[in-house]
Amino acid sequence: MKLLHANHVRQRGIRLLAHALLDGMALSNSTSNFVLGLAVVLHRLPEGMGIWRLMHGESKKLLPSIVLLVVAMATAAGFFF
């Protein structure tokens, strides 16, 4: 059961990082499309709050902070990719 949970968490983490990379790529191409850039930025706010809320209950503030930092770095990597 624990292995199944670990695989599930790992898969969601990979999907979250892929989503962040795609957001960064969309932001890099949104110079001509203001609405696309605005949509990406606005949907990141509730996403970040959701990540914080889900992870904050299971641990102290360090782990959710690290996850949000990694997601932000993945977005920046997608922007420069």
Phi and psi restraints in degrees (value plus and minus 20) as a CYANA .aco file:
   2 LYS   PHI     -85.2   -45.2
   2 LYS   PSI     -58.4   -18.4
   3 LEU   PHI     -84.3   -44.3
   3 LEU   PSI     -59.8   -19.8
   4 LEU   PHI     -82.0   -42.0
   4 LEU   PSI     -62.8   -22.8
   5 HIS   PHI     -84.1   -44.1
   5 HIS   PSI     -62.6   -22.6
   6 ALA   PHI     -83.2   -43.2
   6 ALA   PSI     -61.0   -21.0
   7 ASN   PHI     -85.3   -45.3
   7 ASN   PSI     -59.3   -19.3
   8 HIS   PHI     -84.0   -44.0
   8 HIS   PSI     -64.8   -24.8
   9 VAL   PHI     -84.3   -44.3
   9 VAL   PSI     -61.7   -21.7
  10 ARG   PHI     -83.4   -43.4
  10 ARG   PSI     -64.0   -24.0
  11 GLN   PHI     -83.3   -43.3
  11 GLN   PSI     -61.9   -21.9
  12 ARG   PHI     -86.1   -46.1
  12 ARG   PSI     -56.6   -16.6
  13 GLY   PHI     -84.3   -44.3
  13 GLY   PSI     -62.2   -22.2
  14 ILE   PHI     -84.6   -44.6
  14 ILE   PSI     -61.3   -21.3
  15 ARG   PHI     -85.4   -45.4
  15 ARG   PSI     -58.1   -18.1
  16 LEU   PHI     -85.5   -45.5
  16 LEU   PSI     -61.7   -21.7
  17 LEU   PHI     -87.5   -47.5
  17 LEU   PSI     -59.1   -19.1
  18 ALA   PHI     -83.5   -43.5
  18 ALA   PSI     -59.9   -19.9
  19 HIS   PHI     -83.3   -43.3
  19 HIS   PSI     -62.0   -22.0
  20 ALA   PHI     -84.7   -44.7
  20 ALA   PSI     -60.3   -20.3
  21 LEU   PHI     -81.0   -41.0
  21 LEU   PSI     -63.9   -23.9
  22 LEU   PHI     -85.9   -45.9
  22 LEU   PSI     -55.5   -15.5
  23 ASP   PHI     -82.0   -42.0
  23 ASP   PSI     -63.8   -23.8
  24 GLY   PHI     -83.0   -43.0
  24 GLY   PSI     -59.0   -19.0
  25 MET   PHI     -85.8   -45.8
  25 MET   PSI     -58.6   -18.6
  26 ALA   PHI     -85.4   -45.4
  26 ALA   PSI     -58.7   -18.7
  27 LEU   PHI     -85.9   -45.9
  27 LEU   PSI     -56.4   -16.4
  28 SER   PHI     -89.3   -49.3
  28 SER   PSI     -46.0    -6.0
  29 ASN   PHI    -117.6   -77.6
  29 ASN   PSI     -14.6    25.4
  30 SER   PHI    -115.0   -75.0
  30 SER   PSI      -7.0    33.0
  31 THR   PHI     -83.6   -43.6
  31 THR   PSI     -50.6   -10.6
  32 SER   PHI    -114.2   -74.2
  32 SER   PSI     -29.9    10.1
  33 ASN   PHI    -147.1  -107.1
  33 ASN   PSI      72.5   112.5
  34 PHE   PHI     -82.0   -42.0
  34 PHE   PSI     -57.0   -17.0
  35 VAL   PHI     -85.6   -45.6
  35 VAL   PSI     -59.2   -19.2
  36 LEU   PHI     -83.3   -43.3
  36 LEU   PSI     -66.0   -26.0
  37 GLY   PHI     -81.2   -41.2
  37 GLY   PSI     -62.1   -22.1
  38 LEU   PHI     -84.4   -44.4
  38 LEU   PSI     -61.2   -21.2
  39 ALA   PHI     -83.5   -43.5
  39 ALA   PSI     -61.5   -21.5
  40 VAL   PHI     -83.7   -43.7
  40 VAL   PSI     -66.8   -26.8
  41 VAL   PHI     -84.5   -44.5
  41 VAL   PSI     -63.0   -23.0
  42 LEU   PHI     -88.4   -48.4
  42 LEU   PSI     -52.1   -12.1
  43 HIS   PHI    -100.7   -60.7
  43 HIS   PSI     -35.2     4.8
  44 ARG   PHI     -92.7   -52.7
  44 ARG   PSI     -49.3    -9.3
  45 LEU   PHI     -83.0   -43.0
  45 LEU   PSI     -74.3   -34.3
  46 PRO   PHI     -87.3   -47.3
  46 PRO   PSI     -49.0    -9.0
  47 GLU   PHI     -83.9   -43.9
  47 GLU   PSI     -66.0   -26.0
  48 GLY   PHI     -84.1   -44.1
  48 GLY   PSI     -59.8   -19.8
  49 MET   PHI     -86.4   -46.4
  49 MET   PSI     -56.3   -16.3
  50 GLY   PHI     -86.3   -46.3
  50 GLY   PSI     -62.7   -22.7
  51 ILE   PHI     -80.7   -40.7
  51 ILE   PSI     -65.7   -25.7
  52 TRP   PHI     -80.9   -40.9
  52 TRP   PSI     -66.1   -26.1
  53 ARG   PHI     -85.9   -45.9
  53 ARG   PSI     -62.0   -22.0
  54 LEU   PHI     -87.3   -47.3
  54 LEU   PSI     -59.1   -19.1
  55 MET   PHI    -108.2   -68.2
  55 MET   PSI     -42.7    -2.7
  56 HIS   PHI     -88.2   -48.2
  56 HIS   PSI     -49.6    -9.6
  57 GLY   PHI     -90.9   -50.9
  57 GLY   PSI     -45.7    -5.7
  58 GLU   PHI    -112.7   -72.7
  58 GLU   PSI     -35.1     4.9
  59 SER   PHI    -171.1  -131.1
  59 SER   PSI    -198.2  -158.2
  60 LYS   PHI     -95.7   -55.7
  60 LYS   PSI    -188.5  -148.5
  61 LYS   PHI     -97.5   -57.5
  61 LYS   PSI     -33.0     7.0
  62 LEU   PHI     -89.5   -49.5
  62 LEU   PSI     -68.3   -28.3
  63 LEU   PHI     -83.5   -43.5
  63 LEU   PSI     -67.6   -27.6
  64 PRO   PHI     -81.7   -41.7
  64 PRO   PSI     -54.8   -14.8
  65 SER   PHI     -85.0   -45.0
  65 SER   PSI     -61.0   -21.0
  66 ILE   PHI     -85.2   -45.2
  66 ILE   PSI     -63.3   -23.3
  67 VAL   PHI     -82.1   -42.1
  67 VAL   PSI     -64.9   -24.9
  68 LEU   PHI     -84.4   -44.4
  68 LEU   PSI     -56.1   -16.1
  69 LEU   PHI     -85.3   -45.3
  69 LEU   PSI     -62.3   -22.3
  70 VAL   PHI     -84.8   -44.8
  70 VAL   PSI     -60.7   -20.7
  71 VAL   PHI     -83.8   -43.8
  71 VAL   PSI     -61.6   -21.6
  72 ALA   PHI     -84.3   -44.3
  72 ALA   PSI     -59.7   -19.7
  73 MET   PHI     -87.4   -47.4
  73 MET   PSI     -55.7   -15.7
  74 ALA   PHI     -86.6   -46.6
  74 ALA   PSI     -57.5   -17.5
  75 THR   PHI     -84.4   -44.4
  75 THR   PSI     -63.7   -23.7
  76 ALA   PHI     -83.7   -43.7
  76 ALA   PSI     -58.9   -18.9
  77 ALA   PHI     -83.7   -43.7
  77 ALA   PSI     -60.4   -20.4
  78 GLY   PHI     -84.2   -44.2
  78 GLY   PSI     -54.1   -14.1
  79 PHE   PHI     -84.7   -44.7
  79 PHE   PSI     -58.9   -18.9
  80 PHE   PHI    -113.9   -73.9
  80 PHE   PSI     -19.9    20.1
